[in-house]
Amino acid sequence: MEFKSLVVWKDNKLVTFLSTFAGEVPKTTVKRYDKKEKKSIEIDCPFIVKEYNHHMGGVDLLDSNLGRLKILQSKKWYFRIFDHLLDLTVVNSWIL
C-alpha cells in the first residue's frame, strides 16, 4: 500500500495523520485561543485535519452508543474482541 501523506500537526497536542486519501495541501486557517497572548489567533490547518473533523460525527455517534449500550463484559481478551464486534453489530443495525 502506498501512502500519500504523513502529516503531524500541533493543536493542543501533537496529532499524527497517515492517509492515502488526503494530504497537507490545500491549507486553510483556523482560529485557536492562545493562552500566552490571551486572544484568538489564526493558524494554518492542513486539509487532512479539515476532512477528519468533517467526517468525525459518525464515529463519535457510534462510540457514544457503544458506551451506553454495552452488552457483556469479560476478562478474557478474545471474548472482549467478540463482545465488541457483537456490540458494533447491534448498534449499527439499530442505527440502520
Beta strands, then each sheet from edge to edge (+ up, - down):
strand 1: 5-10
strand 2: 14-19
strand 3: 28-34
strand 4: 39-45
sheet 1: 1+ 2-
sheet 2: 3+ 4-
end
